[in-house]
């Protein structure tokens, strides 16, 4: 699926997160650092033996607020565009690896797997492939050479490959592509064999959309993969893209995943998002949370489901609005990098604690030192409010000698040991049960317990503790 490469998130953070953290600390604040209060999603997923992946937008790896989430919440990265044929071999025999290399290097530096995407696809092909003139048998050689070159370059570094992407029509028959026309139906088997030869350890997938529940297209996928297995073709997994519409998660999704897993194949949800008609509202966001929970829950319920990949994490960077005008808000973090109800539904589906639900008039605070080094630390603060607010002030104390040197998602001042954080122009309105968030960097790496925080003069309960 296409991954929109160009949207810039609102209020990008220029304060980075330091040395052993994500980047060296420079500058000061803009948009939110959106690490969530719960344990990272990757940890929750790992406890169930699964990965939680991200379809990553490579150019945004320059931005600290993006990497603060991408590098900590996810255990697998799928390049959105950087490994597609048009990106890596724009002219015949001439390869461009910089974008793909960067994502693989980043993943390895953050102890993440890479899901390679994608080797053979009818879309985003270079013109010389899509509209080329080939002698008999020539495109077969071109295709297998391309597969062997790309897979071979990353042999031992890629966990899974989408070897063939979107091969089916909606009725389950093979899609009319240049590969089907020039090579015939065996192009799928040829591509899989070439990939296996180039990296015997990578798990090889076929990936498609609208195959999430039982139906003609998923039946066609089932027939395709059983025929490949019967012929001894190397195939390890099937990917289900799950580009879903609000309220339309197939009731048969778990059953469908299970029938493919029962063939001895690995299954995975590879490109999950749930779009809605804009504008969003509380009811739509709650339905979206139900939908995300249902999809992740279906994977958790199937022993052969290896994991779930979100196709982006923030609404500030989504392929949906340009592709489906009037629709959007499809991802678990909003445009300001704040977790939405969908995020908390994923946490619960992975076995984590439910989101705090403060009583009206109360608040629950979560204060976390998210990174620490000899000369500094970064801190993430989230406060969930039991009543709607239009403008917020959060106060708390720091140890003597500890000073804030930069902040983001807030207008922050310090007087002695007292820190006062106020909303900025775009994040002052928070609904009942909603969460505000901000972050800051200090000049001290000292370990300190979470301080008492107050929201608009009300002392907050600390997350995970009962009110006193």
N, C-alpha and C positions, 0 to 999 in steps of 0.2 A: 504494500500500500504506500501511496505517496506520503511523504513527511514534509510538512511546510517548513522551509529552511530560514525564513527571513524575519519573522516578527520579533521585535525587541520588547522585552518585558518593561512594564511601567516602573520608573524609579529605580533603575538598576543600581545595585550596591557597588560602590567602589572601595568600600572598606573590605579588605580580604581577611582571611582567617588565620594566617600565620604558618610559618615553618612547617612543623610536623603536621600542621593542619592542612588547609587546602591551598592557600597562597600566602605569601609574606604579607604582613599587615601594612597597608598603605591607605591613606586617604580616609574619608568618612562617608557617612551613611547615605542611603537611598531607599530601595525597597526592602522587603522583609527577607531575613534569613529564616527559612521556613522549616527547619527541623521541628518535628512534632514532639509533644510531651511524652508520648508512649515510647517504649523501646523501638529502635529502628525496625521497619517492616521486614527487612532482610533477616533479622534475628528471629522474629516471630515465624516467618516462613521456614527458616532452617529448622526450627523445633519440630515442624511437621514433615521434615525431609524434602522440602520444596524450595525453589528459588522464587524471589519476587523481582521481576525485571523491569527495565525501563527502555522504551524506545527513545534513544538519546539524540538530541540535536547538536551535532558536533561543534558548530560555531559558538554555541552558548557555553562551552567549557571554559571560555575566557571570563565568565561572569560569576562572581563569588556567590551570589544568592542562588544561582542555578546549581553550581557544584556543591553547595552546602547540603542540598537535598540529593542530587544525583550520586554523590560520592558516599553518602551515609545510609540512605534508606533502602538502596537496591543492591541485590547480589548478582545481577546479570544486566548487561547492556546490549541492546540491539541497535546498531547504527541505522539511523533513519534513511540516509541517502548515500553514505560514504562508501558502501561496498557494492552498490548497484553497477551494472555493466557500463552504463553511460558515464558514471563517475570515475571508474578505475581504468577503462580502456576506451577513451573517447575516439581515438583513431586506431586503426588496426595495428596490433603489435606494439603500441605505445601506451605504457601504463603510468597512471598517476596514483601513488599510494599514500600521499601525505595525510589526507583526511582519515582514511581507514587506519593507518598506523597510529595516528594520534589517539583514536578511541581505544584501540587495543592496548596501547601503552597506558592510557589513563585507567582502564579497567584493571590491568595488572597491578598498578600502583595502589589501587583501592580494594584489592582482594576480591575482584568481581570476575565472573565468567563473561564470555562474549558469545552472543547468538548471532552468527553471520547471516546477513540479509542483504541481497539475495543474489543467487548465481544465474538462474535462467528464468526470465520473466518477460512477458510480452510488452511491458511498459518501461519507460525510462531507459530504452535501448539507444545506443548511438545510431546515428542515421545510417552509417555504413552497414550495420546489421539489419536494422528495421526495413531499409529500402534498398539493400544491396542486391546485386545480381551475382548469383553463385552457380558454379558448375555443379554437375551431379555429384553429390556426396561432399561438396566443399563445406557447406554450413555445418554439417555434422563434425567435421574436423575443427572448424573454427570454434564451435561451441565446446567441444571436449578440451581443446587447447586452453580456452578461457577458463573453464572450470579447474583444470589441472594447475594452471598458473596461479590463480587466486587462492585456491585451497592450499596448494603447496607452499605458497609464501607464508601462510599462517599456520602451517601444520604444527600441532601440539599446543596451539594457543587459542583455538576456537572450540568451545564445548559443543555447539550445535550449528548446523548450516541449514537455512532454507534453500535447498538445492533447486527445487522447482516451485515457483510461486504462482498461485492463481491459475492452474491449468484448466479449470472447469467452467462451463456455462451453467446458467441457473437450473437447467434441466438435468444436470449431471453428466452431460456429454463433454468431450474434450473441446476446449476453446479453440477457435480458428486463430492461430498465431503463425508467424513466419517459421517457427520451428516445426509446427505440425505440417505446414504446407511443404516445406523443403525436405524435412527428414522423415516425417510420419510419426505415428504414435510412439515408436520406440525412442523418440528423443528423450523421454522422461527416464527410461531405464539407462540410456547412454550417459545422461548427465549424472545419475546416481553412481554408476560404475566408475566414471572418471573421478568423482569426488572421493569415493572410497579408496581408490588407488593412490590419490594424492595425500590423504590423511586417514589411515585406517582407524584412528581413535576418535575422530569426530562423529557425533551422532547426526545422521542425515534425515532431513525432514522434507515433506511436501506440505505446503501452507496455502490456505485459501480462506475466503470470507463467505458468509451466509451458509456455512456448514455447521453452525453451532448446535442446532437441534435436529431432530429427525426430519427428513424431507428428501425431495428429489435430488438436491445437490449433494447432501451428505451421503445419500445412498450411492450416488455416482462416485464420490470419494471412496466409500467403502469398497465398491467393486474394483476401483482402480488399485487401491493398495493391496487388496487380496490377490489380484492378478499378478502384481509385482512380487509379492511374497511367494506365491506359488511358482513363479519363474526363477526364484533364487536371486532376485535383484536386491542389492543392499539397500534397505530402508529401515530406519530405526524409529521414526516418529512422524506424527501428524500434528500440524499446527492449526488452531482454530482462531481466526483473527478477532472475532467478537467486537466488530464495530457496530454497536447496538444503539437503538433508539429508546428513549425513556419509556419504561413500562413494558418493554417487549423482549425481555429475556426469555428464551424458549423454555417452556416447562419441562421439555425432554432433554435439556442440555446434559445433565448428569448421566442419564441413560445413554445418550449418544457418545459422550466421552468414554463411557465404560465399554461400549461394544468395540471401539477401536483398541482400547487397552487390553481387552480380552484376546486380541490377536497377537499379543506379546509386544505391542508397540508402545513407545512412550508417547503420551499426548501432552499438549501444553496449550494454554490460552496465550496467544502470541502478540496480540495488538489491541488490547482492551481499551475502549472508551465508550461512554454512554452519553449521547448528545440529546439536547432538548431544544424546543422552540424558545427563543429569547423573547422577553427577558426571563431570567430565572426568578423563582420566588421560593419561599420556605417549603411549600408543598412539593414543588418539583425537585428541590434539593433532597427532600426526604425520600421521595420515590427513587431518585438516583442512588441514594445510599442503599436502599433495599436491593436495587439492581446490582450494584457492585458487590454487595454481600452475597447475593445469590450466585453470581459467577465464580467468585473466589471460593465460596462454600462448595460449589459443584466440583471444583478441582480438588479441594481438600478431601471430599468424600470418595474420590476415585484413586485407588492405590497407584495406578499407573500414570497419574497426572504429575508431571515433573514441576510445574509451576505456572505462574501467571506473569505476563509482561504488560505493563501499562503503556499505551502509545502516547507518551508524554505524561507529565505529571501536573503541569500548571496551565490554566486557561490562557495565560499570557503567551503560550507557545503551543498552538494547536492547529492541526490541519483542517479542522472542521469548519470554522467560519468562512474561509475563502472557498471551500468546496461545496458547502451547503448553506447558501445565504439565508440569514434569519435564524440559523441554528448555532449552537455552541455550548459553552459552559460544561464541557464534556468530561473534564478531568477532576481528580480528587483534591487538587489545590486550586484556589481561585487566582485571578489575575494579579493579586497582591501577594501571592505566595502563602496564603493562609489556608490551612487544612479545612476542607468542607465536610459535611456529614458523611460523604462517601469515603473519605479517609478513615474515619472512625469505624465505619462498617467493615472496611478491609481489616483493620486491627482486630475487630471482634471475630470475623470469619476465620482469621488465622489463629484464634485462640487467645487473643489479648484481652485486656480489661476494657469494658465499655467506657465511653466518654463520660467524664464527670457531669452530673446534672445538678447544679446548685439550686437551692430553694430560692424563690423570689426574694430579692433584697440581699442575697448573699453572693459570694464569689469564691472560686477555687483557683489557686495560683500554682503554677509549676515553674520552678526556677532551677535551671540546670547549667552547670559548668560543662560545656560541650567539648572544650579542648583546653589543654593546659601545657605550658612550656616554662622554661626557667624564668623568662622575663615577661610573662603575660598569660592571659586566658581569654577565652570567649565564652559568653553567657547567653543563653536563650531563655526568654521569659514568655510565658503564656498565661493569660488570665481568662477564665470562663465566667461569664456573668449570668446571674439568675434573672436579670431584668434588662430591658432594652436601654441603651445609653446613647446619647448624642454628645460625644466628647468625653475623653477619659484622662485621668491623671493617676498614675501608679507611683507610689512612694515606697522606699525600702532603704535599709542601711547597708553599708559595706564596712569591712574591717578597717581599722585605723591604718592609714598609709596606702590604701588601695584606691587608685583613681581610674576613672573612665577616660580612655583616650580616643575612642570613636564609638559611634552607635549607628543603628539603622532601624528604619521603620518607626522612628520616634524623634521628638524634639526633647533632648535630655540635658539636664543640668545637675550639678553636684555642689553641695554646700557642706563642707566638712565631710562627715561620713554619710550624710543623707543624700540620696539620689531621687530626683523627681523626673519621671518620664511622662511626657504628654503626647497625645495623638498628633499626627501631622494632618495635612489638609484632606487627604483621601481616605483615612482609615479611622475616623472618629466615631462613625455610626456602627454599633454592634447590636444585633438582635438578642432577645432573651434566649439563653442557652448557647449564645455565640462565643467565640474566642478571639481575643485580641492578642497580638504577639509583637515582640520587638527583640532586638539583640544589642549587645555591646561588647566592647573589648576593653580589658583593663591592663594596667601596667604591672600586675602581680600574678604570679603563678601559685600563690598560696592556696591551700585547700581550705574552703570554708563551707559551713553548713548553709542551707537555704535560709535567707532571712525572712522575717515576717513582712508580707507585702500588703498594702492597702490600695483599694480601687475606689477613687472618688470619696475617700475618707472612711470607707468600710474595710475592716480588717478581714483578709481572705483566709480561708482554710487552705492548708497545703495539700496538694494533690496526693491522694493515697492515704490521707489521715482523716479520721472522723472529726467533726467539729468539736471544739472543747466547750 
